[in-house]
Amino acid sequence: MASAPSTNVRRVVSSLASREVIAALSLIAAMVITAQLLGRSEVVFPEFAALCVGVLVYEIPRWRTSVWQIAVFPIAAAWIGIGLVATGLPEPVTWPVALAIAVVGLRLGNCHLGPTISAIGLPVLLRTSSVVYPLSVTVFCALLALVFLVGYADHLRGAHGPMLTHPAISASVAYWITIGGIALVANACGLQWFVVPPVAVACFGITQTGSPYGRRLGVMLAAAVIGGSIVHVLVGNIFIDVAIVSVAVIAVSQWYSMPLPPASALAVLPVLVPDGELTIFAVTSSIGCIVCMTAMWWGAPQIASAIARFVPAEHSSAELVGSVGPLSRRRRRTPRA
């Protein structure tokens, strides 16, 4: 038992030196260097960090077997996102609308890429309609897909771990009501950083997998603190900022055996936050993360259960959402016939 910490340290250090981590960090670095050379912060797409570690490091099954979707869904979402901002919709309404478009698009396209939500949500959060952002998403998502196809083609038919399944319709609706509702209220109250895209992506993941609430929330909060703190100390040097926070979050995720790509995006996001708002961002986004993930854990199953009663073909939806929430404890005590 006494050797457990040292064993964890060796495991984390070994993983950080792996080919996959180096490849992911190299791609993230390419994005940041491009932003510095062009002098355009819009080039930085935080969820690209999530895509890189999710595909290359954490080996998320559906992301790897349908890698072509990386070159389609986030790119389309990014263009739609700047389009929504250009329409001039009221700020409190734009985020829920963007969230609805992303959720419907993912279901219709049979896609599990949660970062698509962040791709459409980032321009809404930052209120930017600059075409530099979707152009950056287009270039780097296509680059990631190409790198994986060329360097990891042997994994396309042998992804590790169980395949993800789509949540029932009622679970998706419950997610939209929960996160969209919180975003609507938060933005109406002027809390810009309360529901940030990486948190929305992490909450979307709750509808897909039964990963532990405590560890998932802990890794996300650690990412918010790491990102906000390091960017605050090393403000102005986004290359060093992104390099340090990316390595730190991967290390934390590996230490707790909790592969959570949105945490990498959340840690990178502070490089896009104005200097004077870094403290507000760290505090507000952390509180928002707690509220959103707790609401998804405790409230969404109740909402999905209520919706399922009105959709005959969806009676099993409450069980699917409940499998990651408190309802699951009661259901598991009653064995099926």
VOLO-668349 format. One record per residue: residue in three letters; z, y, x of N, C-alpha, C, CB in turn. Coordinates in steps of 0.05 Angstrom, whole numbers, padded with zeros to 5 digits, always signed. Glycine has a CB too. Example, Ala and Ser with C-alpha at 12.3 -4.5 7.8 and 13.67 -1.06 7.14 Angstrom:
REM residues 2
ALA+00156-00114+00264+00156-00090+00246+00156-00066+00264+00181-00089+00226/SER+00142-00045+00257+00143-00021+00273+00157+00001+00258+00114-00012+00282/
***
This chain:
REM residues 337
MET+00000-00024+00016+00000+00000+00000+00000+00025+00017+00024+00000-00019/ALA+00014+00024+00039+00016+00048+00056-00011+00056+00069+00037+00044+00078/SER-00029+00036+00071-00054+00041+00083-00075+00052+00064-00065+00016+00097/ALA-00068+00054+00038-00087+00063+00018-00099+00090+00024-00074+00064-00009/PRO-00083+00111+00031-00095+00137+00037-00114+00136+00060-00073+00157+00043/SER-00107+00122+00082-00125+00121+00105-00150+00106+00097-00111+00107+00128/THR-00148+00086+00080-00172+00071+00071-00190+00090+00055-00164+00047+00054/ASN-00178+00106+00038-00194+00125+00023-00208+00145+00041-00176+00140+00003/VAL-00193+00154+00061-00205+00174+00080-00229+00162+00094-00184+00183+00101/ARG-00226+00137+00103-00249+00124+00117-00273+00121+00097-00241+00097+00128/ARG-00266+00113+00072-00288+00109+00053-00302+00136+00047-00276+00098+00027/VAL-00287+00158+00044-00299+00184+00038-00316+00193+00062-00277+00204+00032/VAL-00305+00191+00086-00320+00200+00110-00345+00183+00113-00302+00197+00135/SER-00343+00157+00108-00367+00140+00111-00388+00148+00091-00359+00111+00107/SER-00380+00154+00066-00399+00162+00045-00412+00188+00052-00386+00163+00018/LEU-00397+00207+00063-00408+00233+00070-00429+00232+00092-00386+00252+00078/ALA-00427+00211+00108-00446+00207+00130-00470+00190+00122-00433+00195+00154/SER-00471+00183+00097-00493+00165+00088-00519+00179+00086-00486+00153+00061/ARG-00540+00163+00086-00567+00174+00084-00571+00189+00058-00588+00151+00086/GLU-00559+00179+00036-00563+00191+00010-00550+00219+00009-00551+00173-00011/VAL-00526+00221+00020-00512+00247+00019-00528+00268+00036-00483+00245+00029/ILE-00537+00259+00060-00552+00277+00077-00578+00286+00064-00558+00263+00104/ALA-00591+00267+00050-00616+00275+00035-00610+00295+00013-00629+00250+00024/ALA-00588+00290-00002-00581+00308-00024-00574+00336-00013-00558+00297-00040/LEU-00558+00337+00008-00550+00363+00020-00574+00377+00031-00529+00358+00041/SER-00593+00362+00042-00617+00375+00054-00634+00388+00032-00634+00354+00068/LEU-00636+00375+00009-00651+00387-00013-00637+00412-00024-00655+00366-00036/ILE-00611+00410-00026-00595+00433-00036-00598+00456-00016-00565+00426-00040/ALA-00597+00450+00010-00600+00470+00030-00627+00483+00029-00595+00458+00058/ALA-00648+00468+00023-00675+00479+00021-00677+00500-00001-00696+00457+00016/MET-00663+00494-00023-00663+00513-00046-00649+00539-00037-00649+00501-00070/VAL-00626+00537-00024-00610+00560-00017-00625+00577+00005-00583+00552-00006/ILE-00637+00563+00024-00652+00577+00045-00675+00593+00033-00662+00557+00067/THR-00688+00580+00014-00711+00594+00000-00701+00619-00014-00724+00575-00020/ALA-00677+00617-00027-00666+00640-00041-00660+00662-00021-00641+00632-00056/GLN-00649+00655+00003-00643+00675+00023-00668+00688+00035-00626+00663+00045/LEU-00689+00672+00040-00713+00682+00051-00727+00701+00032-00732+00660+00059/LEU-00726+00695+00006-00740+00711-00014-00722+00735-00023-00748+00694-00037/GLY-00696+00732-00017-00678+00753-00027-00674+00753-00057-00687+00780-00018/ARG-00678+00729-00069-00676+00727-00098-00655+00706-00106-00704+00720-00111/SER-00633+00715-00118-00612+00696-00125-00621+00678-00148-00587+00711-00133/GLU-00642+00687-00163-00651+00670-00186-00662+00643-00177-00673+00685-00201/VAL-00668+00641-00151-00679+00616-00140-00657+00594-00142-00689+00620-00111/VAL-00632+00602-00140-00610+00583-00140-00606+00572-00168-00584+00596-00129/PHE-00610+00546-00170-00605+00531-00195-00582+00512-00191-00632+00516-00205/PRO-00558+00519-00198-00534+00502-00191-00537+00473-00200-00510+00514-00204/GLU-00550+00469-00223-00552+00441-00232-00571+00424-00215-00561+00441-00261/PHE-00586+00437-00198-00602+00422-00179-00584+00406-00160-00621+00441-00162/ALA-00561+00417-00154-00541+00403-00137-00532+00378-00152-00517+00421-00130/ALA-00528+00381-00178-00520+00358-00195-00541+00337-00196-00512+00367-00223/LEU-00566+00346-00199-00589+00327-00200-00591+00311-00173-00615+00342-00206/CYS-00588+00326-00151-00590+00313-00125-00569+00292-00121-00589+00333-00103/VAL-00544+00299-00126-00522+00279-00121-00523+00257-00142-00495+00293-00121/GLY-00531+00264-00167-00532+00244-00188-00553+00223-00182-00538+00257-00214/VAL-00576+00231-00173-00598+00213-00167-00595+00198-00141-00625+00228-00168/LEU-00588+00213-00120-00588+00202-00093-00561+00190-00085-00596+00223-00073/VAL-00539+00203-00092-00513+00195-00083-00498+00177-00102-00495+00220-00077/TYR-00496+00186-00128-00481+00171-00147-00498+00149-00161-00470+00189-00169/GLU-00525+00151-00157-00543+00130-00167-00539+00125-00197-00539+00104-00152/ILE-00540+00146-00213-00537+00143-00242-00561+00128-00252-00535+00171-00256/PRO-00557+00106-00265-00578+00087-00272-00602+00100-00286-00567+00066-00289/ARG-00597+00112-00309-00620+00122-00325-00635+00145-00310-00611+00132-00352/TRP-00621+00160-00294-00634+00182-00279-00653+00170-00259-00613+00200-00265/ARG-00646+00147-00248-00662+00135-00226-00686+00119-00238-00645+00117-00209/THR-00682+00105-00260-00704+00089-00271-00724+00106-00286-00692+00068-00289/SER-00716+00130-00295-00734+00148-00308-00736+00174-00293-00725+00154-00338/VAL-00740+00172-00267-00739+00195-00249-00761+00215-00256-00742+00186-00220/TRP-00783+00206-00269-00805+00225-00276-00794+00246-00295-00828+00209-00289/GLN-00773+00240-00310-00763+00260-00329-00751+00284-00315-00741+00247-00346/ILE-00743+00280-00289-00732+00303-00274-00754+00324-00271-00722+00294-00246/ALA-00779+00316-00269-00801+00335-00266-00812+00345-00292-00823+00322-00250/VAL-00798+00339-00314-00807+00348-00341-00786+00363-00356-00817+00324-00357/PHE-00763+00350-00361-00744+00361-00380-00729+00386-00370-00723+00340-00387/PRO-00717+00386-00345-00704+00410-00336-00724+00434-00333-00691+00405-00310/ILE-00748+00427-00325-00769+00448-00322-00776+00461-00349-00794+00437-00309/ALA-00781+00444-00369-00787+00455-00395-00764+00471-00406-00794+00432-00415/ALA-00739+00461-00402-00715+00475-00411-00712+00502-00398-00691+00458-00406/ALA-00718+00504-00373-00715+00529-00358-00734+00550-00370-00721+00526-00328/TRP-00758+00543-00376-00778+00562-00387-00769+00570-00416-00806+00549-00388/ILE-00759+00551-00431-00749+00557-00458-00725+00576-00456-00742+00531-00473/GLY-00708+00571-00436-00684+00588-00433-00691+00617-00429-00668+00578-00410/ILE-00710+00623-00411-00717+00652-00407-00731+00663-00431-00734+00655-00382/GLY-00745+00645-00446-00758+00653-00471-00738+00662-00492-00776+00631-00482/LEU-00716+00646-00494-00695+00653-00513-00682+00680-00507-00673+00632-00513/VAL-00678+00685-00481-00667+00711-00473-00686+00734-00479-00660+00711-00442/ALA-00712+00729-00475-00732+00749-00481-00734+00756-00510-00759+00740-00470/THR-00726+00738-00528-00728+00743-00557-00708+00764-00566-00724+00717-00572/GLY-00687+00768-00550-00667+00788-00557-00647+00779-00578-00681+00812-00567/LEU-00644+00753-00580-00624+00743-00599-00596+00753-00591-00624+00711-00599/PRO-00578+00757-00610-00551+00765-00603-00538+00746-00583-00533+00768-00628/GLU-00524+00756-00564-00512+00739-00543-00495+00716-00554-00495+00755-00524/PRO-00477+00721-00573-00460+00698-00583-00476+00676-00595-00440+00709-00603/VAL-00500+00682-00606-00516+00662-00620-00534+00646-00601-00533+00675-00642/THR-00543+00659-00579-00563+00648-00562-00554+00621-00549-00570+00667-00540/TRP-00529+00620-00540-00519+00595-00527-00519+00572-00546-00491+00599-00516/PRO-00508+00574-00571-00510+00551-00590-00538+00543-00596-00495+00558-00615/VAL-00556+00563-00599-00585+00557-00604-00597+00541-00581-00601+00583-00610/ALA-00592+00550-00557-00602+00536-00533-00591+00508-00532-00594+00552-00507/LEU-00565+00505-00538-00553+00479-00537-00566+00460-00558-00522+00481-00543/ALA-00571+00470-00581-00584+00454-00602-00612+00445-00593-00586+00470-00628/ILE-00627+00463-00581-00654+00457-00572-00653+00435-00551-00668+00482-00560/ALA-00634+00437-00532-00631+00417-00511-00623+00390-00522-00610+00427-00490/VAL-00604+00389-00540-00595+00364-00551-00617+00350-00566-00570+00368-00569/VAL-00631+00365-00583-00653+00354-00599-00676+00344-00580-00664+00374-00619/GLY-00682+00360-00560-00703+00353-00541-00696+00327-00526-00708+00375-00522/LEU-00671+00324-00517-00663+00300-00503-00665+00276-00520-00635+00303-00493/ARG-00658+00278-00546-00659+00255-00564-00688+00248-00569-00645+00261-00590/LEU-00705+00268-00576-00733+00262-00582-00748+00251-00558-00747+00288-00592/GLY-00740+00259-00534-00753+00250-00510-00741+00225-00498-00754+00271-00490/ASN-00721+00214-00512-00706+00190-00502-00697+00195-00473-00724+00165-00503/CYS-00685+00219-00469-00677+00227-00442-00647+00230-00440-00691+00254-00434/HIS-00635+00222-00418-00606+00224-00414-00599+00245-00393-00595+00197-00406/LEU-00617+00261-00384-00612+00281-00363-00596+00304-00374-00638+00291-00351/GLY-00570+00302-00372-00552+00324-00380-00558+00351-00367-00524+00316-00375/PRO-00567+00351-00342-00573+00377-00329-00594+00393-00344-00583+00372-00302/THR-00609+00380-00362-00628+00395-00379-00613+00417-00395-00643+00376-00398/ILE-00589+00410-00403-00573+00430-00418-00567+00454-00401-00547+00417-00428/SER-00561+00449-00376-00555+00471-00358-00580+00487-00352-00542+00460-00332/ALA-00603+00474-00350-00628+00488-00344-00634+00508-00365-00651+00468-00341/ILE-00629+00502-00390-00635+00521-00412-00612+00541-00415-00640+00506-00438/GLY-00588+00532-00407-00564+00549-00411-00559+00570-00390-00540+00532-00413/LEU-00568+00566-00365-00563+00585-00344-00575+00612-00348-00573+00574-00318/PRO-00601+00614-00356-00611+00641-00361-00598+00655-00385-00641+00640-00366/VAL-00588+00639-00404-00574+00650-00426-00547+00661-00417-00570+00629-00448/LEU-00534+00646-00400-00508+00655-00389-00510+00680-00373-00495+00633-00372/LEU-00531+00682-00356-00534+00704-00338-00551+00726-00350-00546+00695-00312/ARG-00562+00721-00375-00579+00741-00389-00602+00750-00371-00562+00765-00397/THR-00617+00730-00361-00640+00736-00344-00665+00724-00356-00636+00726-00316/SER-00687+00739-00356-00712+00729-00365-00733+00729-00343-00723+00746-00389/SER-00723+00730-00318-00741+00730-00294-00755+00703-00292-00724+00737-00269/VAL-00781+00704-00287-00796+00679-00284-00790+00665-00257-00826+00684-00287/VAL-00776+00680-00239-00769+00667-00214-00752+00643-00218-00755+00688-00195/TYR-00734+00644-00238-00716+00622-00243-00731+00596-00251-00696+00629-00265/PRO-00747+00597-00273-00761+00572-00280-00781+00563-00259-00775+00576-00306/LEU-00792+00581-00244-00810+00573-00222-00795+00558-00201-00824+00598-00209/SER-00770+00567-00195-00753+00553-00176-00746+00525-00186-00728+00569-00170/VAL-00739+00523-00211-00732+00498-00223-00756+00479-00222-00722+00501-00253/THR-00779+00489-00228-00804+00473-00227-00809+00462-00199-00828+00490-00236/VAL-00807+00479-00179-00813+00470-00152-00793+00450-00142-00813+00494-00133/PHE-00767+00455-00146-00747+00438-00134-00742+00412-00149-00721+00453-00131/CYS-00745+00413-00176-00743+00388-00191-00766+00370-00184-00742+00394-00221/ALA-00790+00381-00181-00813+00365-00173-00809+00354-00145-00839+00382-00175/LEU-00797+00370-00128-00792+00361-00100-00772+00338-00100-00781+00384-00083/LEU-00751+00340-00116-00731+00318-00118-00744+00292-00128-00708+00326-00136/ALA-00761+00295-00149-00774+00271-00159-00792+00259-00138-00791+00279-00184/LEU-00806+00276-00123-00824+00266-00102-00809+00252-00080-00841+00289-00091/VAL-00787+00264-00071-00770+00252-00050-00760+00225-00059-00747+00271-00043/PHE-00751+00223-00083-00740+00197-00092-00762+00176-00094-00727+00201-00120/LEU-00785+00184-00105-00807+00165-00108-00817+00155-00081-00830+00178-00123/VAL-00817+00173-00061-00827+00165-00034-00806+00150-00018-00836+00190-00019/GLY-00781+00160-00019-00761+00148-00002-00744+00127-00014-00744+00169+00007/TYR-00744+00125-00041-00725+00106-00055-00740+00090-00076-00702+00121-00068/ALA-00766+00085-00072-00782+00071-00091-00771+00043-00097-00811+00069-00082/ASP-00758+00031-00077-00748+00004-00080-00725+00002-00100-00739-00008-00054/HIS-00713+00026-00107-00691+00026-00126-00700+00030-00155-00671+00048-00119/LEU-00725+00035-00159-00735+00042-00186-00730+00019-00205-00764+00049-00185/ARG-00732-00005-00196-00728-00028-00214-00701-00041-00211-00750-00049-00208/GLY-00684-00029-00194-00658-00041-00190-00635-00022-00190-00658-00056-00164/ALA-00634-00004-00209-00612+00015-00211-00586+00001-00214-00617+00035-00234/HIS-00565+00013-00202-00539+00000-00202-00524+00008-00228-00522+00008-00178/GLY-00507-00010-00238-00490-00003-00260-00503-00007-00287-00480+00025-00258/PRO-00488-00005-00309-00499-00009-00336-00516+00015-00345-00476-00013-00356/MET-00536+00009-00361-00553+00030-00371-00539+00045-00392-00580+00018-00382/LEU-00544+00071-00393-00532+00088-00413-00547+00084-00440-00532+00118-00405/THR-00533+00088-00462-00546+00087-00488-00543+00114-00501-00534+00065-00506/HIS-00562+00121-00519-00560+00146-00533-00537+00145-00552-00586+00152-00548/PRO-00521+00166-00554-00500+00167-00574-00513+00168-00602-00482+00191-00570/ALA-00498+00160-00622-00508+00161-00650-00513+00191-00657-00487+00149-00669/ILE-00530+00195-00677-00537+00222-00685-00512+00238-00691-00555+00222-00709/SER-00493+00226-00705-00468+00240-00713-00453+00248-00688-00451+00223-00731/ALA-00454+00233-00666-00440+00240-00641-00453+00264-00629-00440+00216-00622/SER-00480+00265-00629-00494+00289-00618-00488+00314-00635-00524+00283-00618/VAL-00488+00311-00661-00481+00333-00678-00453+00343-00673-00485+00326-00708/ALA-00434+00324-00670-00407+00331-00665-00404+00346-00639-00389+00306-00665/TYR-00420+00337-00619-00420+00351-00593-00429+00380-00596-00438+00336-00573/TRP-00451+00384-00611-00462+00410-00615-00443+00428-00631-00489+00409-00630/ILE-00431+00417-00651-00411+00433-00667-00388+00441-00650-00402+00417-00691/THR-00378+00422-00634-00354+00428-00617-00360+00448-00595-00344+00402-00605/ILE-00379+00442-00578-00385+00460-00555-00399+00485-00564-00401+00445-00534/GLY-00418+00482-00583-00432+00506-00593-00413+00525-00607-00454+00498-00612/GLY-00394+00513-00622-00375+00530-00636-00356+00545-00617-00358+00513-00655/ILE-00347+00531-00597-00330+00544-00577-00345+00566-00562-00319+00523-00556/ALA-00370+00561-00555-00386+00581-00542-00391+00605-00559-00413+00569-00533/LEU-00396+00600-00585-00401+00622-00603-00377+00641-00605-00407+00612-00631/VAL-00353+00629-00609-00329+00645-00611-00323+00659-00584-00305+00627-00619/ALA-00326+00644-00562-00320+00656-00536-00337+00680-00530-00323+00635-00514/ASN-00363+00677-00534-00382+00699-00529-00378+00722-00548-00410+00689-00531/ALA-00370+00717-00572-00364+00738-00591-00340+00754-00582-00360+00727-00620/CYS-00322+00741-00568-00298+00754-00557-00303+00766-00529-00275+00735-00556/GLY-00327+00764-00519-00333+00776-00493-00326+00759-00470-00320+00802-00491/LEU-00320+00733-00474-00312+00715-00453-00337+00700-00442-00291+00694-00462/GLN-00352+00714-00425-00378+00704-00415-00375+00678-00400-00390+00725-00397/TRP-00354+00674-00385-00352+00650-00368-00335+00628-00380-00339+00658-00341/PHE-00329+00629-00406-00312+00610-00418-00326+00582-00421-00302+00620-00446/VAL-00351+00583-00430-00366+00558-00432-00391+00560-00414-00375+00552-00462/VAL-00388+00550-00390-00410+00552-00371-00427+00526-00373-00399+00556-00341/PRO-00452+00527-00366-00470+00504-00369-00460+00478-00357-00496+00510-00357/PRO-00449+00478-00332-00440+00452-00321-00418+00439-00338-00430+00456-00293/VAL-00401+00455-00350-00380+00444-00367-00392+00432-00392-00359+00466-00375/ALA-00413+00446-00403-00427+00435-00426-00440+00408-00420-00448+00455-00437/VAL-00450+00406-00395-00463+00381-00386-00441+00359-00383-00477+00385-00359/ALA-00419+00366-00372-00397+00346-00369-00387+00336-00396-00373+00359-00354/CYS-00386+00354-00416-00378+00346-00443-00399+00329-00456-00373+00371-00460/PHE-00425+00335-00450-00446+00318-00460-00443+00289-00450-00474+00329-00452/GLY-00434+00287-00425-00430+00261-00413-00408+00245-00427-00423+00264-00384/ILE-00390+00258-00440-00368+00245-00454-00380+00229-00478-00347+00264-00464/THR-00402+00238-00489-00414+00224-00512-00430+00199-00502-00433+00242-00527/GLN-00434+00197-00476-00450+00175-00465-00434+00154-00451-00470+00186-00446/THR-00411+00160-00441-00396+00141-00425-00366+00145-00430-00402+00144-00395/GLY-00351+00123-00427-00322+00124-00432-00306+00130-00407-00313+00099-00444/SER-00315+00147-00389-00300+00152-00364-00274+00166-00371-00316+00170-00345/PRO-00253+00161-00355-00226+00171-00361-00225+00202-00364-00207+00163-00340/TYR-00211+00210-00385-00209+00239-00391-00195+00254-00368-00193+00244-00417/GLY-00172+00243-00359-00156+00256-00338-00171+00261-00312-00131+00240-00333/ARG-00184+00240-00302-00199+00242-00277-00223+00260-00280-00207+00215-00267/ARG-00237+00258-00303-00261+00275-00308-00253+00304-00308-00275+00267-00334/LEU-00232+00310-00322-00222+00338-00324-00212+00347-00296-00200+00341-00345/GLY-00198+00330-00282-00187+00337-00256-00208+00344-00236-00170+00314-00246/VAL-00230+00328-00235-00252+00333-00217-00266+00359-00224-00272+00310-00217/MET-00270+00365-00249-00283+00390-00258-00265+00414-00250-00288+00389-00288/LEU-00240+00412-00255-00222+00434-00248-00221+00438-00217-00193+00429-00258/ALA-00221+00417-00203-00222+00419-00173-00247+00433-00164-00220+00391-00160/ALA-00270+00426-00177-00295+00439-00170-00294+00469-00176-00318+00426-00185/ALA-00283+00477-00199-00281+00505-00206-00264+00520-00185-00269+00508-00234/VAL-00242+00508-00177-00224+00521-00157-00237+00522-00130-00197+00505-00156/ILE-00249+00500-00122-00263+00499-00096-00285+00519-00094-00274+00471-00090/GLY-00302+00520-00115-00324+00538-00115-00315+00567-00115-00342+00533-00139/GLY-00297+00574-00133-00287+00602-00135-00273+00611-00110-00269+00605-00158/SER-00257+00594-00098-00241+00601-00075-00259+00605-00050-00220+00580-00069/ILE-00276+00586-00045-00293+00587-00021-00312+00611-00022-00308+00561-00017/VAL-00325+00614-00045-00343+00637-00048-00329+00663-00046-00358+00635-00076/HIS-00304+00664-00055-00288+00689-00053-00282+00696-00024-00262+00687-00069/VAL-00276+00675-00008-00269+00679+00020-00294+00685+00037-00254+00654+00031/LEU-00315+00670+00031-00340+00673+00047-00362+00687+00032-00350+00645+00056/VAL-00354+00706+00015-00373+00720-00002-00395+00733+00015-00358+00742-00018/GLY-00420+00730+00006-00443+00742+00019-00459+00723+00036-00433+00764+00037/ASN-00448+00699+00042-00463+00679+00057-00467+00655+00040-00448+00672+00084/ILE-00487+00655+00023-00490+00634+00003-00497+00607+00016-00510+00641-00017/PHE-00510+00607+00039-00516+00582+00052-00491+00567+00060-00534+00586+00077/ILE-00473+00581+00073-00447+00568+00082-00431+00561+00057-00431+00587+00100/ASP-00430+00579+00037-00415+00574+00013-00424+00548+00000-00419+00597-00007/VAL-00450+00546-00005-00461+00522-00019-00457+00497-00003-00490+00526-00026/ALA-00460+00499+00023-00457+00475+00041-00428+00465+00039-00464+00482+00070/ILE-00409+00483+00041-00381+00474+00041-00373+00463+00014-00362+00498+00049/VAL-00379+00478-00008-00371+00468-00034-00384+00442-00042-00376+00490-00055/SER-00409+00439-00034-00423+00414-00040-00410+00390-00027-00453+00415-00032/VAL-00404+00392-00001-00390+00371+00013-00363+00366+00002-00389+00377+00043/ALA-00348+00387-00004-00320+00385-00014-00319+00371-00041-00308+00412-00016/VAL-00338+00377-00059-00337+00365-00085-00346+00336-00084-00356+00380-00104/ILE-00365+00329-00068-00373+00301-00064-00349+00285-00053-00397+00298-00045/ALA-00334+00297-00035-00311+00284-00023-00290+00279-00044-00299+00300+00000/VAL-00284+00299-00061-00265+00296-00082-00273+00275-00102-00260+00323-00097/SER-00298+00275-00110-00308+00255-00129-00306+00227-00117-00338+00261-00136/GLN-00313+00224-00092-00311+00198-00079-00282+00189-00076-00324+00198-00051/TRP-00264+00207-00070-00236+00201-00067-00224+00189-00092-00220+00226-00058/TYR-00232+00202-00115-00221+00193-00141-00239+00173-00155-00216+00217-00159/SER-00260+00164-00141-00280+00145-00153-00289+00155-00180-00267+00117-00155/MET-00296+00181-00181-00304+00193-00206-00330+00208-00201-00282+00212-00217/PRO-00353+00194-00201-00379+00207-00196-00386+00225-00220-00401+00186-00192/LEU-00385+00251-00215-00389+00270-00237-00408+00293-00227-00362+00282-00246/PRO-00434+00289-00230-00453+00309-00220-00448+00338-00229-00480+00301-00228/PRO-00440+00343-00254-00436+00371-00263-00415+00385-00246-00427+00372-00292/ALA-00397+00370-00233-00376+00383-00216-00390+00397-00193-00356+00362-00206/SER-00411+00385-00182-00425+00398-00160-00438+00424-00169-00447+00379-00148/ALA-00449+00424-00193-00462+00448-00204-00441+00470-00209-00477+00442-00230/LEU-00418+00462-00220-00396+00481-00225-00386+00494-00200-00373+00467-00240/ALA-00385+00479-00178-00376+00490-00153-00396+00509-00140-00370+00468-00133/VAL-00422+00505-00146-00443+00522-00135-00447+00547-00152-00469+00507-00133/LEU-00441+00546-00177-00445+00568-00196-00433+00595-00187-00434+00561-00222/PRO-00410+00595-00174-00398+00621-00166-00415+00638-00148-00372+00617-00153/VAL-00435+00626-00134-00452+00643-00116-00469+00661-00133-00469+00625-00099/LEU-00472+00656-00159-00487+00674-00176-00470+00694-00192-00503+00657-00196/VAL-00444+00691-00188-00425+00709-00202-00421+00735-00186-00398+00695-00207/PRO-00422+00758-00199-00417+00783-00185-00391+00782-00170-00417+00807-00204/ASP-00390+00795-00147-00366+00794-00129-00340+00801-00144-00369+00812-00106/GLY-00342+00822-00160-00318+00832-00174-00308+00814-00197-00323+00859-00185/GLU-00324+00794-00204-00316+00777-00226-00309+00748-00218-00339+00776-00246/LEU-00307+00744-00192-00301+00717-00182-00274+00706-00192-00302+00716-00152/THR-00254+00723-00191-00227+00715-00200-00228+00709-00230-00206+00736-00194/ILE-00241+00727-00245-00243+00724-00274-00258+00698-00280-00257+00748-00287/PHE-00279+00693-00265-00295+00669-00269-00278+00644-00264-00319+00669-00250/ALA-00264+00643-00242-00248+00619-00235-00227+00613-00257-00234+00623-00209/VAL-00213+00634-00266-00193+00630-00287-00205+00623-00314-00176+00656-00290/THR-00225+00639-00322-00237+00635-00349-00252+00608-00351-00256+00658-00355/SER-00267+00602-00330-00282+00576-00331-00264+00552-00331-00302+00575-00308/SER-00241+00555-00316-00222+00532-00315-00209+00528-00342-00200+00538-00294/ILE-00200+00550-00355-00188+00548-00381-00209+00537-00401-00177+00575-00391/GLY-00234+00548-00399-00255+00538-00417-00261+00509-00413-00280+00554-00412/CYS-00259+00500-00388-00264+00471-00383-00243+00454-00396-00264+00466-00352/ILE-00218+00463-00394-00196+00448-00407-00200+00447-00437-00169+00460-00400/VAL-00206+00470-00449-00209+00472-00478-00233+00455-00487-00213+00501-00487/CYS-00256+00457-00474-00280+00443-00482-00276+00413-00480-00304+00452-00466/MET-00266+00404-00457-00264+00375-00453-00242+00363-00470-00258+00369-00423/THR-00221+00378-00475-00200+00368-00493-00210+00366-00522-00175+00386-00492/ALA-00226+00387-00530-00238+00387-00557-00257+00363-00560-00252+00413-00562/MET-00273+00357-00539-00291+00335-00541-00276+00308-00542-00309+00335-00516/TRP-00253+00307-00529-00238+00282-00528-00223+00277-00554-00218+00283-00505/TRP-00211+00298-00565-00193+00295-00588-00206+00304-00614-00169+00311-00584/GLY-00224+00324-00613-00235+00334-00638-00262+00322-00646-00238+00363-00637/ALA-00280+00318-00627-00307+00309-00633-00307+00282-00647-00323+00307-00607/PRO-00290+00262-00639-00290+00237-00654-00284+00240-00684-00270+00218-00642/GLN-00266+00259-00690-00259+00264-00718-00283+00276-00733-00235+00283-00721/ILE-00297+00294-00720-00321+00307-00732-00342+00286-00736-00331+00330-00714/ALA-00347+00269-00716-00368+00249-00718-00362+00229-00740-00371+00234-00691/SER-00336+00222-00742-00328+00203-00763-00333+00214-00791-00298+00197-00760/ALA-00328+00240-00794-00333+00253-00820-00363+00254-00826-00321+00282-00820/ILE-00379+00261-00806-00408+00262-00809-00420+00235-00816-00422+00274-00784/ALA-00409+00214-00803-00420+00187-00807-00418+00177-00835-00406+00168-00788/ARG-00398+00188-00850-00395+00179-00878-00418+00187-00895-00369+00191-00889/PHE-00433+00208-00887-00455+00218-00903-00482+00208-00893-00454+00248-00904/VAL-00482+00192-00872-00506+00181-00861-00504+00151-00860-00512+00193-00832/PRO-00514+00136-00880-00511+00107-00882-00517+00092-00857-00527+00097-00905/ALA-00538+00099-00843-00546+00084-00820-00530+00091-00795-00575+00090-00813/GLU-00511+00109-00798-00496+00119-00776-00466+00112-00778-00499+00149-00773/HIS-00459+00092-00794-00431+00085-00797-00417+00077-00771-00428+00063-00817/SER-00433+00069-00751-00421+00060-00726-00417+00083-00707-00438+00040-00713/SER-00425+00108-00714-00424+00130-00696-00396+00137-00688-00437+00154-00708/ALA-00377+00135-00707-00350+00143-00701-00339+00124-00679-00332+00142-00726/GLU-00348+00098-00680-00339+00079-00660-00350+00087-00633-00347+00051-00668/LEU-00375+00097-00632-00387+00103-00607-00372+00127-00594-00417+00109-00610/VAL-00369+00149-00610-00355+00172-00599-00326+00165-00595-00358+00196-00618/GLY-00314+00150-00613-00286+00143-00611-00280+00126-00586-00277+00129-00635/SER-00301+00113-00575-00296+00096-00552-00288+00113-00528-00321+00081-00546/VAL-00292+00139-00529-00283+00155-00506-00261+00174-00515-00307+00171-00495/GLY-00251+00171-00538-00230+00189-00548-00206+00174-00559-00241+00207-00570/PRO-00187+00187-00571-00163+00175-00581-00167+00155-00603-00144+00195-00590/LEU-00189+00157-00618-00194+00138-00640-00199+00110-00629-00219+00147-00656/SER-00208+00108-00604-00214+00082-00592-00189+00065-00590-00226+00086-00565/ARG-00166+00077-00587-00142+00060-00583-00136+00045-00608-00118+00078-00575/ARG-00140+00058-00632-00135+00044-00657-00156+00023-00662-00134+00064-00680/ARG-00181+00029-00657-00202+00010-00663-00201-00015-00646-00229+00023-00660/ARG-00192-00012-00622-00192-00035-00604-00170-00055-00611-00188-00025-00575/ARG-00152-00046-00628-00130-00065-00636-00140-00083-00658-00105-00050-00645/THR-00163-00076-00671-00173-00092-00693-00198-00106-00685-00178-00074-00718/PRO-00196-00132-00678-00219-00146-00669-00240-00150-00691-00211-00173-00658/ARG-00265-00149-00684-00286-00153-00703-00289-00182-00710-00313-00141-00693/ALA-00298-00187-00735-00302-00215-00743-00326-00227-00729-00306-00217-00774/
***
